[in-house]
Amino acid sequence: MDTGEGKGGGKKGLCAQCSLPGDTDQCVNCFGKCRRPIHVDCLPRETAERIEVLLQLPNAVFVCDACLREKDDGNTEKILSGIVAKLADLSCMLNFVKNFEPTVRKVVRDELARDRKTSTVSDSKEGTRNRVQTRSESKKRKAEEAEDVESKKRKEGEAGDTLTAFVTPKTSFASVLQQRVVMTEEELKQKQSKKPDPVVVIKPKEGVVIENARMEVQKKVSSKNLNVQRVYTNKNGEVVVALKDEASVKVLQENVKKQLGERYDVQRRDSLKPTIKIIGMPEELEEDELRETLMDHNDSFANLKHFKLCRSYRNEKWSYDNNNAIVELDADTYFKVLDSGKVNCGWKRCRVFDGLQVLRCFKCNGFNHKGADCKAAVITCPICSGAHELKDCKAETEKCSNCEKLKQEKNVDIDVDHAAWSSECPVYRKQQGRRNKLVDYTQ
């Protein structure tokens, strides 16, 4: 047999596949034991175009069927069968994990609730930006120092609330959410039985100077027999008085009508309903559609008494299932939904969280008003507190404008090394606590 190679890499002789004379220009060499030529057309499962590409590769080899069978003695069939079996096992395992996840989640939640009194949920918070990483050691050191001071004061019998109230906690926001959702039975009963603090709104009538409303009310209305918790003026000039008992509500209403009835209207403000946040809905739904969908697909909505769509918005960072909603519910449905952790929305199972929201201004970073109603003269950066917009910020470190303002005005030791939107911001937590007191979890 001639061993000289032709243009196509083949040898003269009979084709190893069809046993016909081989043509040098249309054959390739068998890399197996026989070393015989193979017609290009006889190669199994190969096209002419693919052969042309393979011939350009220096390491490409071709083996006839006889040499392949002689070489592996059926091992290839065994290997392929083994691979198929492994894939089948993997598919079964994936299905098992998918169905096992809800059970594991419930077991973990129950264990955390049982051991909460003896264990502390701790989680290190990792920032995605370099400036957060550079601050981590400093924040940890400050928190440890604050904890040491607090422990020392407690031992000496003179622990105060001034320091502990304004120190950023060491636990992450994820841990805080987890502790809020996973409540013991005692805490759940306490929350369900506690009525919110009553609130009275004193509204100026036409002709009254809004700026002088609070001063006039406090000057002419006696505070005798009033158990006042907090007094402030909202953006409309209304004087809002938070009280601690129902008796104080009646006394205040009578005094205002008697002393300022011609200039002011007085009425009690309704309590807020608890809210949930639904994440990852496949489409945006109107209020009636969303209510019917949730009631049809979830047992926790079976005895629904109150439903209101407060806000629906889309997360543009997600390519699909990016519709979210904040929904107001009655207390009984609220606790059932939070305990389940997820709700069915059509074909999608969506996560749910506590929907308590504190409005933050995107102009001055203050709370309880919008940017359109903000009276600040300049824009304040939420990252570094500079007088520029967020997109123009180039700072390497963060500084909260709200905490910095409180630190200067009240002269308190407070952590300012965080952004204004941080969920661990002491000022934000204080505002969140105030709003939570207005929510009625009893009905």
Salt bridges, closest charged atoms under 4 A:
GLU46 OE1 - ARG50 NE 2.84
GLU70 OE2 - LYS33 NZ 3.65
GLU101 OE2 - ARG105 NH2 2.92
ASP110 OD2 - LYS106 NZ 3.24
GLU111 OE2 - ARG114 NH1 2.81
GLU147 OE1 - LYS170 NZ 3.69
GLU150 OE2 - ARG154 NH2 2.75
GLU186 OE1 - LYS117 NZ 3.86
GLU187 OE1 - ARG116 NH1 2.67
GLU216 OE2 - LYS220 NZ 3.54
GLU216 OE2 - ARG263 NE 2.86
GLU246 OE1 - ARG268 NH1 2.50
ASP265 OD1 - LYS205 NZ 3.69
ASP288 OD1 - ARG291 NH2 2.95
GLU328 OE2 - HIS306 NE2 2.73
ASP332 OD2 - LYS336 NZ 3.41
ASP373 OD2 - LYS235 NZ 3.07
GLU389 OE1 - LYS391 NZ 3.81
GLU398 OE2 - ARG129 NH2 2.93
GLU398 OE2 - ARG131 NE 3.67
GLU398 OE1 - ARG135 NH1 3.04
ASP417 OD2 - LYS142 NZ 2.70
ASP440 OD2 - LYS195 NZ 3.45
